């Protein structure tokens, strides 16, 4: 029996050579009941000496057979000591880490950890993937199982329900049912997910809307005195050839009223932080029910990543919508959606950001319009500083002279405000 064990260890050692430790890894560290901490790791091995990087930390250690010992250093300060066993699939073990590798903590915590290889994209370069959704979710949460794994650079073609759970030929539950979630390979907490809205196309010729102006957007006196016609049917006919929407059953005074079609996504989101779960009618730093009427074809959206894979969802198609979604609904319809995803590693936006051909934009989400303005403005200022290397005084000059604001959402649990700057004004900076 002892001979068999020895032979097994020797065989494992032969299978797991120094070459098996070389290259890129994804580390996952678990401490107590805290959320897992992720890191991008790159390792080299020479004569049993291990070196490399662990996010912003330096790795020093030794590999003896299948036994790995490493120390993590920030500058020259020890941040963790880990031991593990190498296999053909990866490495795992135990150890101590300074505040679970969070900077600023001096507490050493007992942890378990593992290394796995990052997924490799299929040969042949980025793919175009058609995905027919069969399940939809009425909330945002990291607990939802991914429906598909895709890679940065891939293009995804799919479709959405409208807010009430209808599309061109099906009916499901209401409450902004979401398509997804889609697992983006390589996305880790602290990254930014890039979503390019390449096509947003109507897939039916009808939409619905409410007539009641939301009480958050008018005075109490208006709410008390308003006499809405409960029999008024607000169905819209969508004429894609002419590019307009008109009322299907208009009153005499509304028979010549029409609005330009501008298909948009009301909802797009990554999974919210930690174990949080939100209804699909809500919004926050993760995105969600943003309801910004410039979330249209041609826009690039930047979303913070809080969980491995990002877990992207989208839904709530609109044929057109006024600022703020004053009646609590837009021209609610369903869309065919084509997006391309990408990833900015090791840089996290605090709230969703956008850009189109004309503007760079930052979305602030809060319980009041003033707070939402503050979040939007602060993030836009940080973005310009980071992108162009400007001082605070220089950023103040830019924003004070050319900044613009849109009220995106006024009727959901949170308000959202968009701060934006024309790209033409930024062309002076390299």
C-alpha positions in Angstrom: 0.0 0.0 0.0 2.8 2.4 0.9 4.6 1.6 -2.4 1.4 2.5 -4.3 1.1 5.9 -2.5 4.8 6.7 -3.2 4.3 5.8 -6.8 1.2 8.0 -7.0 3.1 11.0 -5.6 6.0 10.4 -8.0 3.6 10.1 -10.9 1.8 13.4 -9.9 5.2 15.1 -9.6 6.1 13.9 -13.1 2.8 15.1 -14.5 3.0 18.5 -12.8 6.3 20.1 -13.8 7.5 23.6 -13.6 6.0 24.2 -17.0 2.5 23.5 -15.5 2.9 26.6 -13.4 4.0 29.0 -16.1 1.7 31.6 -17.5 -1.6 33.2 -16.6 -4.0 32.1 -13.9 -7.2 33.3 -12.2 -7.0 33.2 -8.4 -10.0 32.9 -6.1 -9.5 33.6 -2.4 -12.2 32.8 0.2 -12.0 34.1 3.8 -14.7 33.2 6.3 -18.1 34.1 4.9 -16.9 37.1 2.9 -17.4 37.4 -0.9 -14.6 35.7 -2.9 -11.7 37.9 -3.9 -10.4 37.4 -7.4 -7.0 38.2 -8.9 -5.2 37.9 -12.2 -2.0 36.0 -11.7 1.1 35.6 -13.9 3.8 33.2 -12.8 7.3 32.1 -13.9 9.4 29.3 -12.6 13.2 28.8 -12.8 15.0 26.1 -10.9 12.1 25.8 -8.5 12.0 29.5 -7.7 8.6 31.1 -8.4 8.1 34.7 -9.3 5.4 36.8 -10.9 2.4 39.1 -10.2 -0.9 38.8 -8.3 -2.9 41.8 -9.4 -0.7 44.7 -8.1 1.2 42.5 -5.7 4.5 40.7 -6.3 4.8 36.9 -6.0 7.9 35.2 -4.5 8.0 31.5 -3.7 9.2 27.9 -4.4 7.9 24.9 -6.2 9.1 21.5 -4.8 7.6 18.7 -6.8 3.8 19.4 -6.5 4.1 21.5 -3.4 3.9 25.3 -3.9 4.8 28.0 -1.3 4.4 31.7 -2.2 4.6 35.0 -0.4 2.6 38.0 -1.7 4.3 41.4 -1.4 3.1 45.0 -1.9 6.3 46.8 -2.4 8.3 45.1 0.3 5.4 44.5 2.8 4.2 40.9 3.1 0.5 40.7 2.3 0.0 36.9 2.4 1.6 33.5 2.7 0.0 30.7 0.8 0.7 27.0 0.4 -0.9 24.6 -2.1 -0.7 21.5 -4.2 -0.3 21.6 -7.9 -2.3 19.3 -10.2 -2.8 19.1 -13.9 -5.9 21.2 -13.5 -4.6 24.0 -11.3 -3.5 24.6 -7.7 -5.3 25.0 -4.4 -4.5 25.3 -0.8 -4.7 27.4 2.4 -2.8 30.3 3.9 -3.0 33.7 5.5 -3.7 37.0 3.8 -3.7 40.6 4.9 -7.3 41.7 5.0 -8.2 39.1 2.3 -5.7 41.0 0.1 -7.6 44.3 0.6 -5.3 47.2 0.8 -5.3 49.1 4.1 -6.0 46.2 6.4 -3.4 44.9 8.8 -5.4 41.8 9.9 -4.2 38.4 8.7 -7.1 36.2 7.8 -7.1 32.4 7.3 -8.1 31.7 3.7 -8.5 29.0 1.2 -7.4 29.7 -2.4 -7.2 28.2 -5.8 -5.7 28.9 -9.2 -7.4 27.9 -12.5 -6.5 28.7 -16.0 -8.5 31.5 -17.8 -10.8 30.2 -20.5 -9.4 30.4 -23.9 -11.5 31.7 -26.8 -12.3 29.3 -29.6 -10.0 29.3 -32.6 -10.9 31.6 -35.5 -11.3 34.8 -33.7 -14.5 36.6 -32.3 -17.8 34.9 -33.1 -21.2 36.0 -34.1 -23.7 34.0 -31.9 -27.5 33.8 -32.4 -29.2 33.1 -29.1 -32.9 32.3 -28.9 -34.1 33.0 -25.3 -36.4 30.5 -23.6 -36.3 31.8 -20.0 -36.6 35.4 -18.7 -35.9 36.8 -15.3 -37.7 39.5 -13.4 -34.7 40.4 -11.1 -31.0 41.1 -11.1 -28.8 38.8 -9.1 -25.5 36.9 -9.2 -27.5 33.8 -8.1 -29.0 33.5 -11.7 -27.4 30.7 -13.7 -25.8 31.9 -17.0 -27.7 31.0 -20.2 -24.5 31.3 -22.3 -20.8 31.9 -22.0 -19.3 34.4 -24.5 -15.9 36.0 -24.9 -14.8 39.6 -25.3 -15.0 40.5 -29.0 -18.0 38.2 -29.6 -21.2 39.6 -31.1 -24.5 38.4 -29.7 -27.8 38.5 -31.5 -31.0 37.9 -29.5 -34.3 39.4 -28.6 -36.3 40.8 -25.7 -39.8 40.9 -24.3 -41.5 44.2 -23.6 -42.1 45.3 -20.0 -45.4 43.4 -19.8 -43.8 40.2 -21.0 -44.8 40.2 -24.7 -42.8 40.0 -27.9 -43.7 39.3 -31.5 -45.2 35.9 -30.9 -45.1 35.0 -27.2 -46.4 36.1 -23.8 -44.7 35.7 -20.5 -44.6 37.3 -17.0 -44.4 41.0 -16.8 -42.2 43.3 -14.7 -39.4 44.0 -17.3 -38.4 40.3 -18.0 -34.7 40.2 -18.8 -32.8 38.2 -21.4 -29.7 36.5 -20.0 -27.6 36.5 -18.0 -24.6 36.1 -20.2 -21.3 35.1 -18.7 -18.4 37.1 -20.2 -15.3 35.0 -20.0 -12.4 36.8 -18.3 -14.5 39.4 -16.6 -13.6 39.9 -12.9 -14.7 42.2 -10.1 -13.0 45.6 -10.6 -13.2 45.4 -14.4 -15.5 47.4 -16.7 -17.7 45.6 -19.2 -18.0 47.3 -22.6 -21.3 46.8 -24.5 -21.7 48.1 -28.0 -25.3 48.4 -29.1 -24.9 47.6 -32.8 -28.5 47.0 -33.7 -31.8 47.6 -31.9 -34.7 46.8 -34.2 -38.4 46.6 -33.7 -39.8 43.1 -34.2 -43.5 43.9 -34.2 -45.7 46.8 -35.2 -47.4 47.6 -31.9 -46.7 49.2 -28.6 -48.6 50.2 -25.4 -48.4 53.1 -23.1 -50.1 54.5 -19.9 -51.8 57.9 -19.8 -51.3 58.7 -16.1 -48.5 61.2 -15.3 -46.5 59.8 -12.4 -47.1 61.7 -9.1 -43.4 62.1 -8.5 -43.1 64.5 -11.5 -46.0 66.9 -10.8 -47.5 68.7 -7.9 -49.9 67.1 -5.4 -52.5 69.6 -6.6 -52.2 68.3 -10.1 -52.5 64.7 -9.0 -55.6 65.5 -7.0 -57.3 67.5 -9.8 -56.4 65.3 -12.8 -59.4 63.4 -14.3 -58.0 60.6 -16.4 -60.2 58.8 -18.9 -60.2 55.2 -17.6 -61.5 53.9 -20.9 -58.8 55.6 -23.0 -56.9 52.9 -24.8 -53.2 53.7 -25.5 -52.2 51.4 -28.2 -49.6 52.5 -30.8 -49.1 51.4 -34.4 -45.4 51.4 -35.3 -44.7 52.3 -38.9 -41.0 51.4 -39.5 -41.2 52.4 -43.1 -42.1 56.0 -42.3 -40.2 56.0 -39.0 -43.1 57.1 -36.9 -45.6 55.8 -34.3 -49.2 56.9 -34.3 -52.1 56.1 -31.9 -54.1 53.1 -33.1 -57.4 54.4 -31.6 -56.9 58.1 -31.4 -59.5 60.6 -30.1 -60.5 63.3 -32.6 -58.0 65.8 -31.2 -55.1 63.2 -31.3 -55.7 61.7 -34.8 -52.9 63.7 -36.3 -50.4 63.1 -33.5 -47.3 61.0 -34.2 -43.8 60.6 -32.7 -40.6 59.6 -34.4 -39.5 56.0 -33.7 -36.3 55.7 -31.7 -35.9 52.1 -30.5 -34.0 51.9 -27.2 -33.3 49.4 -24.4 -34.9 50.4 -21.1 -32.8 47.8 -19.1 -29.3 46.6 -19.3 -27.3 45.4 -16.3 -24.4 43.4 -14.8 -25.2 41.5 -11.6 -25.3 43.8 -8.6 -22.6 43.6 -5.9 -22.3 40.9 -3.3 -25.5 38.9 -2.6 -27.9 41.8 -3.5 -31.0 41.1 -5.5 -33.1 43.8 -7.2 -36.4 43.7 -9.1 -35.9 44.3 -12.8 -37.8 47.6 -12.4 -35.0 49.0 -10.2 -31.7 50.6 -11.1 -28.4 51.3 -9.5 -24.6 51.3 -10.0 -25.0 48.0 -11.8 -27.3 49.6 -14.4 -30.7 48.0 -14.5 -33.9 49.9 -15.4 -31.9 53.0 -16.6 -34.6 54.1 -19.0 -32.4 56.6 -20.8 -33.8 57.4 -24.2 -30.3 57.7 -25.7 -29.6 54.0 -25.0 -30.0 53.5 -28.7 -28.3 51.8 -31.6 -24.7 53.0 -32.0 -24.1 53.7 -28.3 -21.3 52.1 -26.3 -22.1 51.4 -22.7 -19.6 50.9 -19.9 -20.8 48.9 -16.8 -19.0 48.0 -13.6 -18.3 44.3 -13.0 -19.0 43.0 -9.5 -18.9 39.2 -10.1 -16.9 36.8 -12.2 -18.4 36.8 -15.7 -20.2 40.1 -15.2 -23.6 38.3 -15.8 -25.0 40.7 -18.4 -28.8 41.0 -18.9 -31.0 43.3 -21.0 -34.7 43.9 -21.7 -37.6 46.4 -21.7 -37.7 47.5 -25.3 -39.1 50.9 -26.1 -40.1 52.2 -29.6 -39.7 55.8 -28.2 -39.8 57.6 -24.9 -39.8 61.2 -23.5 -37.3 62.3 -20.9 -38.0 60.9 -17.5 -40.6 58.3 -18.6 -43.2 60.5 -17.1 -46.2 58.1 -17.3 -44.2 55.2 -15.9 -44.1 53.6 -19.4 -42.6 54.4 -22.7 -43.9 53.0 -26.0 -43.4 49.5 -24.7 -42.5 47.0 -27.3 -40.1 44.2 -28.1 -36.8 44.3 -29.9 -34.3 42.3 -31.8 -30.9 43.1 -30.2 -27.4 42.8 -31.6 -24.5 43.7 -29.2 -20.7 43.2 -29.1 -19.0 42.8 -25.8 -15.5 43.8 -24.7 -13.6 44.2 -21.4 -11.5 46.9 -19.8 -9.4 44.9 -17.2 -8.4 46.3 -13.8 -10.4 49.5 -14.2 -13.9 49.9 -12.7 -16.4 52.6 -13.5 -18.5 53.5 -10.4 -21.7 54.0 -12.3 -22.8 53.3 -15.9 -21.1 55.4 -18.6 -21.9 55.9 -22.3 -20.6 57.4 -25.4 -21.9 58.0 -28.9 -20.6 60.0 -31.8 -21.3 63.3 -30.1 -21.1 63.0 -26.3 -19.3 61.2 -23.5 -21.9 60.6 -20.7 -22.0 59.5 -17.1 -25.1 58.2 -15.3 -25.8 59.0 -11.7 -28.4 57.0 -9.8 -29.7 58.1 -6.3 -32.8 58.6 -4.3 -33.1 62.2 -5.3 -32.4 64.3 -8.4 -29.7 66.4 -6.6 -27.9 63.4 -5.3 -28.1 61.8 -8.8 -26.6 65.0 -10.3 -23.7 64.8 -7.8 -22.9 61.2 -8.7 -23.1 61.9 -12.4 -21.0 65.0 -12.3 -18.3 63.6 -10.0 -17.9 60.5 -12.2 -17.8 62.5 -15.4 -15.1 64.7 -13.8 -13.1 61.6 -12.7 -13.4 60.1 -16.2 -12.1 63.3 -17.9 -9.2 63.5 -15.4 -8.2 59.9 -15.9 -8.6 60.0 -19.7 -6.8 63.2 -20.4 -4.6 63.8 -17.4 -6.2 67.1 -16.5 -6.0 68.8 -13.2 -9.1 69.5 -11.1 -9.0 73.2 -12.1 -8.8 72.2 -15.8 -11.7 69.8 -15.4 -13.7 72.6 -13.7 -13.1 74.8 -16.8 -14.3 72.1 -19.1 -17.4 71.2 -17.2 -18.3 74.8 -16.3 -18.3 75.8 -20.0 -19.8 72.8 -21.9 -21.4 70.3 -19.6 -25.1 69.3 -20.3 -27.6 67.3 -18.3 -30.5 65.0 -19.1 -33.1 63.7 -16.7 -33.2 60.1 -17.7 -35.5 58.5 -15.1 -38.0 60.0 -12.6 -40.6 57.4 -11.8 -38.8 54.3 -10.7 -37.4 53.6 -7.1 -34.4 55.7 -7.9 -33.8 58.8 -10.1 -31.1 58.8 -12.8 -29.4 61.9 -14.3 -27.0 61.9 -17.2 -24.1 64.4 -17.2 -22.4 64.8 -20.6 -19.7 66.7 -22.5 -19.5 67.1 -26.3 -16.6 65.1 -27.8 -15.8 68.2 -29.9 -14.9 70.0 -26.7 -12.4 67.3 -25.7 -10.7 67.2 -29.1 -8.2 69.8 -27.9 -6.7 67.3 -25.5 -4.5 64.4 -26.5 
